[in-house]
């Protein structure tokens, strides 16, 4: 996949012209003004669709301060000026990586995986699943393990999991498939033995996903706010869990609109426990337990809208 694209250079926030330079808090290495945070919020929304709330100010400082140190820059204003002036895709990638939150675990929100297992047993083979926020790999590997358990090892060899994330650093860890034992100790002994190799010697206390699990998963970088994902396949299921909470409603609607043609008829969309798409789109109907089903049939038609259903303003048609 292409590296994170730099957004068009935005207009400077009004506060940047009027607010005197000051340190937001004492004891910090760098000046961090309200105007600096406003620029950061604008830029990360433009490049990744992420809406940073006010309480993320400290997080933005601590994560981006590392970039200032790495570049030998004295102020956030200088860093942001350089970011826009250089328009370097690698620095935009580092900026985006720094502000991306990656919280994941093997078989997180465990109720989804039996639903996936039952679903793929009934689907025409081979089945394909897209994990659209792969993070460090725990979720796509959990999907791959579920496919093996549901279809058997021979049947699962024909299946595939496409795992993407905007953050290139976590994708590198995901591709390696190596984890601390503490990250898998909650799994059953059967799953540990079947799906992981135990490290020895210098690798004691580590585990690695077995080659047959790794073989099912293909990784790539993808920005969910891109207008064209450049995907020319359709999926039986899409996992997009705990991602939409970082997007505003119009951006959520645009992402869901892009998902629709990438799903086979009757496909399932798995959302996070705090996400609700009912009033964002009519393309998916809630089946329960934060699982949505594509509403169009094989011919591409949608059923009549339910009474009271609404579209969020600004959703792409």
C-alpha positions as semicolon CSV with decimal commas, in nm:
position;residue;x (nm);y (nm);z (nm)
1;X;0,000;0,000;0,000
2;X;0,103;0,360;-0,046
3;X;0,245;0,550;0,249
4;X;0,024;0,796;0,435
5;X;-0,050;1,086;0,205
6;X;0,011;1,442;0,318
7;X;-0,303;1,657;0,326
8;X;-0,335;1,985;0,147
9;X;-0,181;2,260;0,353
10;X;-0,457;2,407;0,572
11;X;-0,506;2,769;0,659
12;X;-0,333;2,867;0,984
13;X;-0,570;2,870;1,280
14;X;-0,683;3,217;1,384
15;X;-0,555;3,158;1,737
16;X;-0,205;3,113;1,595
17;X;-0,199;3,477;1,487
18;X;-0,329;3,626;1,809
19;X;-0,220;3,412;2,104
20;X;0,112;3,512;2,257
21;X;0,371;3,238;2,286
22;X;0,341;3,066;2,622
23;X;0,402;2,729;2,780
24;X;0,073;2,544;2,834
25;X;0,203;2,382;3,151
26;X;0,516;2,428;3,355
27;X;0,779;2,158;3,371
28;X;0,752;2,057;3,007
29;X;1,041;2,051;2,764
30;X;0,857;2,238;2,488
31;X;0,617;2,526;2,453
32;X;0,271;2,389;2,367
33;X;0,002;2,649;2,305
34;X;-0,368;2,624;2,242
35;X;-0,293;2,721;1,882
36;X;-0,045;2,433;1,849
37;X;-0,306;2,183;1,965
38;X;-0,566;2,335;1,732
39;X;-0,330;2,287;1,436
40;X;-0,256;1,929;1,538
41;X;-0,629;1,852;1,561
42;X;-0,690;2,001;1,218
43;X;-0,401;1,819;1,055
44;X;-0,475;1,472;1,198
45;X;-0,839;1,508;1,096
46;X;-0,734;1,601;0,742
47;X;-0,483;1,318;0,703
48;X;-0,653;1,037;0,896
49;X;-1,008;1,144;0,979
50;X;-0,931;1,127;1,352
51;X;-1,121;1,373;1,573
52;X;-0,911;1,457;1,879
53;X;-1,116;1,574;2,175
54;X;-0,995;1,837;2,420
55;X;-0,892;1,577;2,676
56;X;-0,639;1,434;2,427
57;X;-0,421;1,742;2,459
58;X;-0,171;1,582;2,698
59;X;-0,153;1,270;2,482
60;X;-0,080;1,479;2,173
61;X;0,198;1,664;2,355
62;X;0,369;1,355;2,496
63;X;0,361;1,160;2,169
64;X;0,466;1,440;1,938
65;X;0,734;1,570;2,175
66;X;0,931;1,260;2,072
67;X;0,924;1,382;1,712
68;X;1,054;1,723;1,818
69;X;1,342;1,556;2,001
70;X;1,414;1,325;1,709
71;X;1,425;1,617;1,465
72;X;1,613;1,853;1,699
73;X;1,331;2,110;1,692
74;X;1,266;2,355;1,977
75;X;0,892;2,430;1,951
76;X;0,573;2,268;1,829
77;X;0,513;2,564;1,602
78;X;0,847;2,503;1,430
79;X;0,772;2,132;1,397
80;X;0,428;2,188;1,246
81;X;0,567;2,454;1,011
82;X;0,835;2,207;0,899
83;X;0,579;1,929;0,861
84;X;0,373;2,136;0,621
85;X;0,664;2,302;0,440
86;X;0,861;1,982;0,371
87;X;0,547;1,782;0,291
88;X;0,758;1,469;0,347
89;X;0,544;1,151;0,333
90;X;0,772;0,982;0,588
91;X;0,727;1,261;0,840
92;X;0,353;1,266;0,782
93;X;0,362;0,891;0,846
94;X;0,552;0,945;1,173
95;X;0,305;1,221;1,273
96;X;0,009;0,993;1,208
97;X;0,168;0,693;1,379
98;X;0,229;0,905;1,689
99;X;-0,136;1,004;1,722
100;X;-0,287;0,663;1,649
101;X;-0,415;0,464;1,947
102;X;-0,355;0,089;1,933
103;X;-0,537;-0,104;2,203
104;X;-0,594;-0,469;2,116
105;X;-0,576;-0,826;2,245
106;X;-0,623;-1,180;2,121
107;X;-0,995;-1,264;2,096
108;X;-1,093;-0,923;2,229
109;X;-1,474;-0,888;2,243
110;X;-1,483;-1,266;2,239
111;X;-1,854;-1,297;2,156
112;X;-1,780;-1,202;1,792
113;X;-1,570;-1,505;1,709
114;X;-1,834;-1,778;1,756
115;X;-2,063;-1,565;1,537
116;X;-1,789;-1,549;1,272
117;X;-1,728;-1,928;1,298
118;X;-2,096;-2,013;1,248
119;X;-2,123;-1,763;0,963
120;X;-1,824;-1,889;0,759
121;X;-1,939;-2,252;0,785
122;X;-2,251;-2,153;0,591
123;X;-2,078;-1,940;0,329
124;X;-1,964;-2,042;-0,016
125;X;-1,595;-2,123;-0,009
126;X;-1,338;-1,978;-0,012
127;X;-1,420;-1,711;0,244
128;X;-1,235;-1,385;0,289
129;X;-1,230;-1,146;0,584
130;X;-1,095;-0,793;0,603
131;X;-0,959;-0,673;0,936
132;X;-0,947;-0,298;0,874
133;X;-0,767;-0,199;1,197
134;X;-0,508;-0,471;1,244
135;X;-0,293;-0,287;1,500
136;X;-0,019;-0,522;1,625
137;X;-0,186;-0,830;1,478
138;X;-0,384;-0,985;1,761
139;X;-0,718;-0,931;1,587
140;X;-0,634;-1,066;1,239
141;X;-0,459;-1,367;1,391
142;X;-0,764;-1,431;1,611
143;X;-0,974;-1,424;1,292
144;X;-0,735;-1,667;1,122
145;X;-0,749;-1,906;1,419
146;X;-1,128;-1,890;1,413
147;X;-1,130;-1,979;1,042
148;X;-0,906;-2,280;1,108
149;X;-1,128;-2,397;1,395
150;X;-1,446;-2,349;1,192
151;X;-1,334;-2,485;0,854
152;X;-1,060;-2,728;0,950
153;X;-0,699;-2,689;0,849
154;X;-0,754;-2,804;0,490
155;X;-1,063;-2,588;0,439
156;X;-0,896;-2,283;0,595
157;X;-0,606;-2,302;0,351
158;X;-0,836;-2,160;0,086
159;X;-0,956;-1,880;0,315
160;X;-0,785;-1,545;0,354
161;X;-0,758;-1,257;0,599
162;X;-0,658;-0,913;0,472
163;X;-0,522;-0,705;0,761
164;X;-0,466;-0,330;0,727
165;X;-0,383;-0,035;0,947
166;X;-0,276;0,324;0,893
167;X;0,012;0,285;1,143
168;X;0,319;0,135;0,978
169;X;0,498;0,068;1,307
170;X;0,228;-0,160;1,444
171;X;0,196;-0,335;1,108
172;X;0,565;-0,429;1,125
173;X;0,507;-0,591;1,464
174;X;0,195;-0,763;1,335
175;X;0,378;-0,914;1,040
176;X;0,645;-1,055;1,272
177;X;0,378;-1,233;1,477
178;X;0,590;-1,243;1,794
179;X;0,436;-1,166;2,135
180;X;0,508;-1,174;2,505
181;X;0,364;-1,481;2,677
182;X;0,158;-1,251;2,901
183;X;-0,037;-1,148;2,590
184;X;-0,159;-1,504;2,528
185;X;-0,171;-1,656;2,877
186;X;-0,549;-1,611;2,893
187;X;-0,598;-1,843;2,592
188;X;-0,688;-2,207;2,643
189;X;-0,404;-2,462;2,653
190;X;-0,551;-2,614;2,335
191;X;-0,524;-2,287;2,143
192;X;-0,178;-2,215;2,275
193;X;-0,051;-2,552;2,161
194;X;-0,230;-2,546;1,827
195;X;-0,157;-2,192;1,716
196;X;0,169;-2,077;1,880
197;X;0,534;-2,175;1,902
198;X;0,694;-2,127;2,242
199;X;1,024;-1,941;2,253
200;X;1,331;-2,096;2,410
201;X;1,674;-1,971;2,512
202;X;1,707;-1,604;2,425
203;X;1,338;-1,605;2,323
204;X;1,207;-1,752;2,648
205;X;0,888;-1,580;2,759
206;X;0,791;-1,513;2,397
207;X;0,556;-1,689;2,156
208;X;0,521;-1,679;1,778
209;X;0,214;-1,757;1,569
210;X;0,258;-2,081;1,379
211;X;0,331;-2,062;1,004
212;X;-0,008;-2,210;0,911
213;X;-0,180;-1,922;1,093
214;X;0,053;-1,659;0,952
215;X;0,000;-1,797;0,599
216;X;-0,370;-1,700;0,608
217;X;-0,301;-1,333;0,674
218;X;-0,185;-1,068;0,426
219;X;-0,086;-0,728;0,565
220;X;-0,093;-0,385;0,404
221;X;-0,116;-0,019;0,497
222;X;-0,451;0,149;0,430
223;X;-0,604;0,479;0,536
224;X;-0,979;0,439;0,590
225;X;-1,036;0,803;0,496
226;X;-0,889;0,757;0,147
227;X;-1,150;0,804;-0,124
228;X;-1,037;0,489;-0,307
229;X;-0,902;0,189;-0,114
230;X;-0,783;0,037;-0,443
231;X;-0,928;-0,299;-0,343
232;X;-1,070;-0,507;-0,626
233;X;-1,214;-0,792;-0,426
234;X;-1,516;-0,851;-0,205
235;X;-1,520;-0,985;0,149
236;X;-1,758;-1,209;0,336
237;X;-1,697;-1,012;0,655
238;X;-1,528;-0,689;0,761
239;X;-1,399;-0,622;1,111
240;X;-1,394;-0,250;1,186
241;X;-1,394;-0,248;1,564
242;X;-1,315;0,044;1,793
243;X;-1,208;0,262;1,501
244;X;-1,518;0,464;1,422
245;X;-1,520;0,612;1,772
246;X;-1,227;0,829;1,657
247;X;-1,423;0,960;1,355
248;X;-1,702;1,217;1,343
249;X;-2,041;1,111;1,204
250;X;-1,983;1,234;0,847
251;X;-1,653;1,047;0,830
252;X;-1,817;0,733;0,970
253;X;-2,079;0,753;0,699
254;X;-1,819;0,793;0,428
255;X;-1,624;0,490;0,550
256;X;-1,937;0,275;0,566
257;X;-2,030;0,385;0,213
258;X;-1,689;0,268;0,091
259;X;-1,730;-0,065;0,272
260;X;-2,059;-0,147;0,102
261;X;-1,935;-0,239;-0,251
262;X;-1,648;-0,435;-0,097
263;X;-1,882;-0,684;0,070
264;X;-2,048;-0,990;-0,073
265;X;-2,427;-1,015;-0,045
266;X;-2,527;-1,098;0,311
267;X;-2,184;-1,005;0,444
268;X;-2,126;-0,917;0,807
269;X;-1,971;-0,604;0,956
270;X;-1,830;-0,639;1,309
271;X;-1,820;-0,317;1,515
272;X;-1,679;-0,226;1,855
273;X;-1,880;-0,249;2,175
274;X;-1,932;0,129;2,197
275;X;-2,010;0,188;1,829
276;X;-2,356;0,222;1,678
277;X;-2,412;0,262;1,303
278;X;-2,792;0,242;1,306
279;X;-2,844;0,612;1,233
280;X;-2,531;0,654;1,021
281;X;-2,624;0,427;0,729
282;X;-2,911;0,222;0,590
283;X;-2,674;-0,009;0,403
284;X;-2,632;-0,227;0,713
285;X;-2,890;-0,354;0,961
286;X;-2,809;-0,453;1,317
287;X;-2,823;-0,826;1,383
288;X;-2,733;-0,784;1,748
289;X;-2,418;-0,792;1,961
290;X;-2,260;-0,511;1,752
291;X;-2,278;-0,721;1,435
292;X;-2,434;-0,569;1,123
293;X;-2,552;-0,738;0,803
294;X;-2,535;-0,587;0,457
295;X;-2,890;-0,508;0,347
296;X;-2,852;-0,525;-0,030
297;X;-2,926;-0,849;-0,213
298;X;-2,714;-1,005;-0,487
299;X;-2,862;-0,759;-0,736
300;X;-2,745;-0,460;-0,536
301;X;-3,090;-0,331;-0,433
302;X;-3,168;-0,200;-0,087
303;X;-3,488;-0,276;0,101
304;X;-3,720;0,013;0,186
305;X;-3,592;0,235;0,466
306;X;-3,733;0,165;0,812
307;X;-3,952;0,431;0,964
308;X;-3,746;0,676;1,163
309;X;-3,414;0,581;1,004
310;X;-3,192;0,878;0,937
311;X;-2,876;0,965;0,753
312;X;-2,610;1,166;0,928
313;X;-2,555;1,502;0,763
314;X;-2,261;1,509;0,529
315;X;-2,257;1,136;0,457
316;X;-2,132;1,063;0,108
317;X;-2,397;0,933;-0,127
